[in-house]
Amino acid sequence: MVKNIIGKNDFVESLRGKKATFLLSLSNTKTSEIEGITQAGIPGKIYLTPTLDSEFLCTGEVRSLDNIAETPKGVPTPALITRAVHLLKPYGNIELLDLGLLIPPKVSYFNIHNFEITPSMSIAEDAKIDAMAVFQKGLAFGQTFECKDDYIILSESVPSGTTTACATALALDYDTKKLFSSSFKDVPTSIRELTIESALKNINNEDDLFSRLGKVADNMLIFNAGFILGLNNKTKIILAGGTQMACVLLIVNSILKTMGGEFDTSNLALCTTKWVYEDENSDIKALLEMLDFSINAYYPEFDFSTSNHPALKLYDQGEAKEGVGAGAALVYGLINGLNNENIIKQIESFLG
């Protein structure tokens, strides 16, 4: 069952039984190297998380490391969820967007779009992103991208991305300090707040929109804002993610306000997980309500309550919430005839 966060259910119902092209945006930021800032991966090798996620999604294997990425508490990557749905109800195509990876994924036959973007620095000092250039690459990609299926699912894998997203929203003058989620159940508030505080000190009053983004954002946020505007409503698109994708929309909102443009959002929606929607430490609905344009947003009524696997139970305890388009993948499965038990059984098969 798919539930509304905001907007109408008509959009998601119009996609029932249709095929999607699954785009996975991949990027590294040195923000993830700040000790204790994220648990989205293997300590000391967090930079490998997007690489491993994309390898597993495409091939069912991790090739740049011996084992599937999991948190120190043993929570496996949400790529398992996205891969499970693909095996049961395949996406029409899977394509990867290299938005600044340290280690490219070892996959063949899958379209990897390389935009010659370098990994960003830590926002605690200065992310040092040429934000206008990254935005324009996203804009051009959106203008020229030809979807071979009925619609696009746009997902992401960016460790420490909720921290950069929160800093970005604050730098753009949105009052969002308590609204962003985390890979942790118990959010490392002091580490995150100190990082964001350091990032915002680099912002000057004379900095324009793109100067601010260049200092405190990450490549995924900026590129995908450009991609959405470049598509310009020509193809239906679901932003697959939680508060990070909500931040992409806040960037779009700020760009439209700055440039005085209008934007038809009738072909645009966001899907996240139940774990993000019910997270007590964030509020994705409040983020979406800050937009000046209307948006449809959904989450699937899916959890691991019927699973006996202890690692998966940690999701229901809040130790992992979203990533690699898990929420949108679940929605895709549910509107294409799958049920929770099908999906859980497939995910469990990966874990032995």
C-alpha positions in Angstrom: 0.0 0.0 0.0 1.3 3.5 -0.9 0.4 6.4 1.3 0.4 10.2 0.7 2.7 12.5 2.4 1.5 15.6 0.5 -0.4 16.1 -2.7 -2.8 13.7 -4.5 -2.5 10.0 -5.1 -3.4 10.4 -8.8 0.2 10.8 -9.8 1.4 7.5 -8.4 -1.8 5.7 -9.6 -1.0 6.9 -13.1 2.2 4.9 -13.0 0.7 1.6 -12.0 1.9 -1.2 -14.3 4.4 1.1 -16.0 8.2 0.8 -16.5 10.8 3.1 -15.0 14.4 4.0 -15.9 16.3 3.9 -12.6 19.0 6.6 -12.4 21.5 6.4 -9.5 23.4 9.5 -8.6 26.8 8.8 -7.0 29.1 11.2 -5.3 31.8 11.5 -2.6 32.3 14.4 -0.3 35.1 14.7 2.2 32.5 15.7 4.7 32.0 12.0 5.2 35.5 11.7 6.5 34.7 13.7 9.7 34.8 11.1 12.4 31.4 10.1 13.7 29.4 12.1 11.1 27.9 9.1 9.3 27.4 5.4 9.6 26.4 4.9 5.9 29.1 2.3 5.3 32.2 0.7 6.6 34.3 2.8 9.0 37.5 4.0 7.2 36.0 3.1 3.9 32.8 5.2 3.8 34.1 6.6 0.4 33.4 3.2 -1.1 29.7 3.2 -0.2 28.3 4.7 -3.5 30.7 2.5 -5.5 29.5 -0.7 -3.7 25.9 0.3 -3.8 26.0 0.8 -7.6 27.9 -2.5 -8.1 25.3 -4.5 -6.1 22.3 -2.8 -7.6 23.6 -3.6 -11.1 25.1 -7.0 -10.7 24.1 -8.5 -7.3 27.8 -8.5 -6.4 30.2 -6.1 -4.7 33.4 -6.0 -6.6 35.5 -3.2 -5.0 35.4 -4.9 -1.5 34.8 -8.4 -0.2 31.5 -7.8 1.5 28.3 -5.7 1.2 28.6 -2.4 2.9 27.0 -2.3 6.3 27.0 0.0 9.3 29.0 -0.7 12.5 25.8 -2.1 14.0 25.4 -4.5 11.1 22.7 -2.8 9.1 23.1 -3.8 5.5 22.8 -1.2 2.7 19.4 -0.3 1.4 20.7 -1.3 -2.0 19.5 -4.7 -1.0 15.9 -3.4 -1.1 16.3 -1.7 -4.4 18.0 -4.8 -5.9 15.3 -7.1 -4.6 12.6 -5.2 -6.3 14.6 -5.2 -9.5 14.9 -9.0 -9.5 11.1 -9.4 -8.9 9.9 -6.5 -11.2 12.8 -5.3 -13.2 13.3 -1.6 -14.0 13.4 -0.9 -17.7 17.0 0.4 -17.4 19.5 1.1 -14.7 21.9 4.0 -15.5 24.6 5.4 -13.2 25.5 9.1 -12.8 29.2 9.6 -11.7 29.0 13.0 -10.0 32.4 12.8 -8.4 33.5 9.3 -7.3 36.8 8.4 -5.8 36.5 4.8 -7.0 34.4 4.1 -10.2 32.1 1.0 -10.0 33.4 -2.1 -11.7 30.5 -2.8 -13.9 30.1 -3.5 -17.6 27.2 -3.1 -20.0 25.5 -0.5 -17.8 25.4 3.1 -19.0 27.7 5.2 -16.7 27.4 8.9 -17.4 30.6 10.6 -16.5 30.4 14.4 -16.2 34.1 15.0 -15.2 33.0 16.3 -11.8 35.5 15.8 -8.9 34.6 14.8 -5.3 33.8 17.8 -3.2 35.8 18.9 -0.1 34.5 19.0 3.5 31.9 21.6 4.1 33.5 22.3 7.5 36.2 24.1 5.6 34.8 24.8 2.2 33.3 22.3 -0.3 35.1 24.1 -3.1 32.5 23.2 -5.7 32.1 25.1 -9.0 28.4 25.1 -8.3 27.4 26.9 -11.5 29.3 24.5 -13.7 27.9 21.5 -11.9 24.4 22.9 -12.1 24.8 23.6 -15.9 25.9 20.0 -16.4 22.8 18.8 -14.7 20.7 21.3 -16.7 22.2 20.1 -20.0 21.8 16.5 -19.1 18.1 17.0 -18.3 17.6 18.8 -21.6 19.1 16.1 -23.7 18.2 12.9 -21.7 15.8 10.7 -23.5 13.9 8.3 -21.2 13.4 5.0 -22.8 10.7 4.0 -20.4 7.5 5.5 -19.1 9.1 7.6 -16.3 12.4 8.2 -14.4 13.3 7.2 -10.8 16.2 9.5 -9.7 18.0 8.1 -6.7 21.2 8.8 -4.8 24.0 7.3 -2.8 26.1 10.1 -1.0 27.5 9.3 2.5 27.0 12.3 4.9 24.6 13.7 2.4 22.0 14.6 5.0 24.6 16.8 6.7 25.4 18.7 3.5 21.7 18.9 2.7 20.9 20.5 6.1 23.8 23.0 5.7 22.6 23.8 2.2 19.0 24.5 3.3 20.2 26.7 6.1 22.6 28.6 3.8 19.6 29.3 1.5 17.8 30.8 4.5 15.3 28.0 5.1 14.5 27.4 8.8 15.3 23.6 8.6 17.7 23.0 11.5 15.7 20.2 13.1 14.1 18.8 10.0 16.8 16.6 8.4 17.2 12.9 9.0 20.4 11.0 9.6 21.8 7.5 8.9 21.9 7.1 12.7 19.0 6.2 15.1 20.6 8.5 17.7 21.7 11.4 15.6 25.3 12.6 16.5 23.9 16.1 17.0 27.0 17.7 18.4 29.2 16.5 15.5 26.6 17.5 12.9 25.9 20.8 14.4 29.6 21.7 14.8 30.2 20.7 11.1 27.2 22.8 9.9 28.2 25.7 12.1 31.7 25.7 10.6 30.2 25.5 7.1 27.9 28.4 7.6 30.7 30.6 9.0 32.2 30.5 5.5 29.1 32.2 4.0 29.3 35.9 3.5 26.5 38.3 3.0 27.7 39.1 -0.5 27.7 35.4 -1.6 25.1 34.8 -4.2 23.0 31.6 -4.5 25.7 29.6 -6.4 28.5 30.8 -4.2 26.7 29.5 -1.2 26.0 26.2 -2.9 29.6 25.9 -3.8 30.7 26.2 -0.2 28.2 24.1 1.7 26.4 21.7 -0.7 27.5 18.5 -2.5 27.6 17.6 -6.2 24.4 15.5 -6.1 22.2 18.2 -4.7 23.4 20.8 -7.3 23.4 18.5 -10.3 20.0 17.0 -9.6 18.5 20.5 -9.2 19.8 21.3 -12.6 18.6 18.0 -14.1 15.0 18.5 -12.8 14.9 22.0 -14.3 16.5 20.7 -17.5 13.8 18.0 -17.9 11.3 20.8 -17.7 8.3 18.5 -17.1 8.8 16.6 -20.4 9.0 13.2 -18.6 7.5 12.0 -15.3 10.1 11.8 -12.6 10.1 10.5 -9.1 12.8 11.8 -6.7 13.8 8.7 -4.9 15.0 9.6 -1.4 14.2 11.4 1.8 15.4 14.7 3.2 18.3 14.9 0.7 15.9 14.9 -2.2 13.7 17.4 -0.4 16.8 19.6 -0.3 17.2 19.3 -4.0 13.7 20.7 -4.4 14.5 23.5 -2.0 17.5 24.4 -4.3 15.1 24.3 -7.3 12.8 26.6 -5.3 15.5 29.1 -4.5 16.8 29.1 -8.1 13.3 29.8 -9.4 12.8 32.6 -6.8 16.2 34.2 -7.8 15.6 34.0 -11.5 11.9 34.7 -11.4 11.0 31.6 -13.4 7.9 29.4 -13.3 8.0 25.7 -13.1 5.3 23.1 -13.9 5.6 20.3 -11.3 2.7 18.2 -12.5 5.1 15.5 -13.7 7.2 15.6 -10.5 6.9 13.6 -7.3 9.0 12.3 -4.4 9.0 8.9 -2.8 10.7 8.0 0.5 10.5 5.2 3.0 8.2 4.7 6.0 11.3 4.9 8.2 12.0 8.5 7.0 8.3 9.6 7.2 8.0 8.3 10.8 11.4 9.5 11.9 11.0 11.5 15.1 14.3 13.4 14.5 13.3 14.8 11.1 10.2 16.0 9.3 10.1 15.5 5.5 6.6 16.8 5.2 7.6 20.1 6.8 10.5 20.5 4.3 8.1 19.9 1.3 5.6 22.4 2.7 8.3 25.1 2.4 8.2 24.9 -1.4 6.5 27.6 -3.4 5.3 25.0 -5.9 3.0 22.0 -5.4 4.5 18.5 -5.1 3.2 15.0 -4.7 5.0 12.8 -2.2 4.5 9.2 -1.0 5.9 6.4 1.1 5.2 2.7 1.0 3.6 0.9 3.9 6.6 -1.4 4.2 8.7 -2.5 7.1 10.5 -5.7 8.3 8.0 -6.6 11.1 7.4 -10.0 9.5 11.1 -10.8 9.0 13.1 -12.9 11.4 16.5 -11.6 10.2 18.1 -9.5 13.1 20.0 -7.2 10.7 16.8 -6.2 8.9 15.0 -5.6 12.2 17.4 -2.8 12.8 15.7 -0.8 10.0 12.5 -0.8 12.0 14.5 0.4 15.0 15.6 3.5 13.1 19.2 2.4 12.5 18.8 3.0 8.7 16.1 4.8 6.8 16.7 5.4 3.2 19.2 5.4 0.3 19.8 4.0 -3.2 16.2 4.9 -3.9 14.8 2.3 -1.5 11.4 4.1 -0.9 10.7 4.7 -4.6 11.9 1.1 -5.4 9.3 -0.2 -2.9 6.6 1.9 -4.4 7.6 0.7 -7.9 7.3 -2.9 -6.7 4.0 -2.4 -4.9 2.3 -0.7 -7.9 3.5 -3.5 -10.1 2.0 -6.3 -8.2 4.5 -7.2 -5.5 3.7 -7.4 -1.8 5.8 -7.0 1.3 6.3 -10.7 1.7 7.7 -11.2 -1.8 10.1 -8.4 -1.3 11.2 -9.4 2.2 11.8 -13.0 1.1 14.1 -11.8 -1.7 16.0 -9.4 0.5 16.5 -12.2 3.1 17.9 -14.4 0.4 20.9 -12.0 -0.1 21.8 -12.3 3.6 21.8 -16.1 3.8 
